[in-house]
Amino acid sequence: MSRMFGTDGVRGIANAELTAETAYNLGRAGAFVLTEGTHKPKILVGKDTRISGDMLESALVSGILSVGAEAVCVGVVPTPAIAYLNREYGADAGIMISASHNPVEYNGIKFFDEKGYKLPDDLEDEIQSVIDSGFLGVPSPVGENLGRKRKEIGALDDYITFAKSTIPVNLKGLKVALDCANGACYEAAVKAFRDLGADVFVINDNPDGTNINENCGSTHPEELMEYVVKKKCDMGFAFDGDADRCLAVDDKGKLINGDYILTLCAKHLKDMGRLKDNTLVVTVMSNLGLKLACEKEGINLKITTVGDRYVLEEMVKNGYVLGGEQSGHVIFLDYNSTGDGLVTALQVAYTVKKSGEKLSELASIMKELPQVLANAKIPNDKKNIHEKDEEIIAEIKKIEESLHGVGRVLIRPSGTEPLVRVMLEGENQEEIDKMAHDLAKLIEQKANA
């Protein structure tokens, strides 16, 4: 059987690849595996704003109730709210129905354990093996032993209260623009910033079930970049559909990606003596500019493979407090156990307020080297062709030599699509653009030959 779980839960086109039956099976198997031996286990269920959320929630909850567990539905909340509320409510597990930054036709199901951490691979595999076995040994209680569903209407407010508590100042005097991506944080982000006294301007906070991530949010920040300048804001924040990531826009309308956010927050924490071992955790995809800036600031780097789960593993193992990805997936482990877009936005706003400097000045700590991404569409079974094919290996070596140590080639198979991503960094944008696309073309030709 092929693996159901990808890099971030189970994901696919809702009602085609991710069916109600799949959701039911995941609810049933997940509740069984995650709560074995618990008396009447409690599982939180949240969702983002996409139209398929209702269908998948109904099926998922049915699966949970069928093994005698209790389902606590918290409605539309950001993904990090599930991680936080699991601990706050003493739940045995939490499930988020969301496809994050993907278009509306997609949806996904991801699990969190009782401490608010995403599941390790072996637990995901155990859930799948229960499904593959036809639910061998899984109970089907009857009568009073069936599970109940209930709604927790205060969940969103509880999460907002928590997010606000992560900064020790109000934000009076700051003009902040928010792009809510018509997604899960359309209420939470606006309320948190307004409660803290910021002057808030909002776009894309009218979800209708079909407009999530549509030309907005962290995958399309262009509208926010113009809006910040037009409204003369001090900064802007763009969230993705489930608000586990956030990108910033400075006072000049320039995009401040996750690498900049990580660098300036790491410096802020270091200056306050709160950056454990003066160490920041990032992935191999982080820009070389981040590495150079951190060296200059005396900040150590731990570098992991791509994926926020690997960043988190490294942080938990050694007690590091800050880590994340260029995509704006930033983990402040002192506050939450997963990337939290709202907490990230509040931390950046706090850093600006405390320093008295503009965000554009704080972000100048780092100079980004040009980076180009090119995709090569290839069959799933050929995703490691770049490690085996002599011609491709020779071409990569040639490119690396021509960059003279100020740049690099990184090739990464997608966890969710039939493609590999070719990433090049260097000093000359035009030069690396051509190299990246030529290399992607070569990989595509060889893989599809």
Summary of the structure (lengths in Angstrom):
residues: 449
radius of gyration: 22.2
end to end distance: 26.4
largest distance: 71.5
contacts: 1672
relative contact order: 0.10
helix: 40%
strand: 21%
